[in-house]
Amino acid sequence: MVTQAMGGDDIMVVPTEGENINKVLNLNGAGGYVWTLLEKDRSFDEVVALMTKEYDVSPAEAKQDLTEFINVIRPYIII
């Protein structure tokens, strides 16, 4: 998997097994930030705590947003 910044967003290229076409996911600034945290093998709770500081959101909102993010990317990658 490759991530690259383009125009303020991160682009994630996910190789697909047995297919000639890769999948491309466009991560906005918050998605790119969360992805960098997940790449560092942080726990769910650690990521939530960092999100609350970075984006000034409640822990409940950060948990909901992180859960939604993981559910979106889960079909494309191994977490």
C-alpha positions as CSV (number, residue, x, y, z in Angstrom):
1,M,0.0,0.0,0.0
2,V,1.3,3.5,-0.9
3,T,0.1,6.8,0.5
4,Q,1.0,10.1,-1.1
5,A,0.0,13.7,-0.4
6,M,-1.8,15.5,-3.2
7,G,-3.4,18.9,-3.0
8,G,-3.8,18.8,0.8
9,D,-5.3,15.3,0.8
10,D,-3.6,11.9,1.1
11,I,-4.1,9.4,-1.7
12,M,-3.9,5.8,-0.7
13,V,-3.2,3.2,-3.4
14,V,-4.2,-0.3,-2.4
15,P,-2.9,-3.1,-4.6
16,T,-5.6,-5.7,-5.3
17,E,-4.7,-9.3,-5.4
18,G,-5.4,-11.0,-8.8
19,E,-6.6,-7.8,-10.5
20,N,-4.8,-5.5,-12.9
21,I,-6.3,-2.4,-11.3
22,N,-5.4,-0.9,-7.9
23,K,-8.0,0.7,-5.7
24,V,-7.5,4.4,-4.8
25,L,-8.8,6.0,-1.7
26,N,-8.9,9.8,-1.2
27,L,-8.3,10.7,2.5
28,N,-9.1,14.2,3.5
29,G,-6.8,16.0,6.0
30,A,-8.4,14.3,9.0
31,G,-8.4,10.9,7.3
32,G,-4.7,11.3,6.5
33,Y,-4.0,12.2,10.1
34,V,-5.8,9.2,11.4
35,W,-4.1,6.9,8.9
36,T,-0.7,8.1,10.1
37,L,-1.7,7.3,13.7
38,L,-2.9,3.8,12.7
39,E,0.3,3.1,10.8
40,K,2.2,3.6,14.0
41,D,0.4,0.6,15.6
42,R,-1.5,2.8,18.1
43,S,-4.5,1.4,20.0
44,F,-8.0,2.5,19.3
45,D,-8.1,4.5,22.6
46,E,-4.7,6.1,21.8
47,V,-6.0,7.3,18.5
48,V,-9.2,8.6,20.0
49,A,-7.2,10.6,22.6
50,L,-5.0,12.1,19.9
51,M,-8.0,13.0,17.8
52,T,-9.6,14.8,20.7
53,K,-6.5,17.0,21.1
54,E,-5.9,17.6,17.4
55,Y,-9.5,18.4,16.4
56,D,-11.0,19.6,19.7
57,V,-13.8,17.1,19.6
58,S,-15.4,15.0,22.4
59,P,-14.1,11.5,23.0
60,A,-17.6,10.2,22.0
61,E,-17.4,12.0,18.7
62,A,-13.8,10.9,18.1
63,K,-14.8,7.3,18.8
64,Q,-17.7,7.5,16.4
65,D,-15.6,9.1,13.6
66,L,-12.8,6.6,14.1
67,T,-15.2,3.7,14.0
68,E,-16.7,5.0,10.7
69,F,-13.2,5.6,9.2
70,I,-12.1,2.0,10.1
71,N,-15.3,0.6,8.6
72,V,-14.7,2.5,5.4
73,I,-11.1,1.4,4.9
74,R,-11.4,-2.2,6.3
75,P,-12.5,-3.8,3.0
76,Y,-9.4,-2.5,1.4
77,I,-6.6,-3.1,3.9
78,I,-5.6,-5.3,6.8
79,I,-5.8,-3.4,10.1
